[in-house]
Amino acid sequence: MPGGLVEEGPNMVGGCLCGDVRYEIDAKPLLTALCHCEDCQKQTGSAFSVLVAVPRCSLWIEGEHMAAFESVGASGHPVTRWFCSGCGSSVLSDVAITPDLVWIRAGTLDDRSWLRPQMNIWCDSAQPWVLLERAIPGFAKNPPIGVGPGGKDLA
């Protein structure tokens, strides 16, 4: 079922590889996306990053080993990538142009079986050997701010 989310919402808890950083989210995910931008490729060491957008106010983090790296996104605004300083696992990103959202790295979720990507973003920089699912929308760069799949308002 490409492009869908589970009706009830998953139990969204997760953490880093070493277990020093743990988080819990008490809201349904607003969006799942595969990001093919060059920064995500470098940060993940892979062809894309799997992201889950959640309301910032719904996230609780435990652990003292979070470190951050800040860069400037294509919008000209900061993107802060948070990771465990102990094991290096990338946990989440803060994107200045989406201040009400936090972007969780889906691989850090304890249960990822429910995840269904809803869109591909930054398709212009996708690796040519990655086959993009045609059943979900793709955007050359970012989609319009605040708009999810099917025109759904993310605010």
Buried (B, 14 or more C-beta within 10 A) or exposed (E): EEBEBEEEEBEBBBBBEBEBBBBBBEEBBBBBBBBBBEBBBEBBEEBBBBBBBBBEEBBEBEBEBBEEEEEEBEBEEEBEBBBBBBBEBBBBBBBBBBEEBBBBBBBBBEEEEBBEBBBBBBBEBBEEEEEEEEEBBBBEEBBEEEEBBEEEEBE
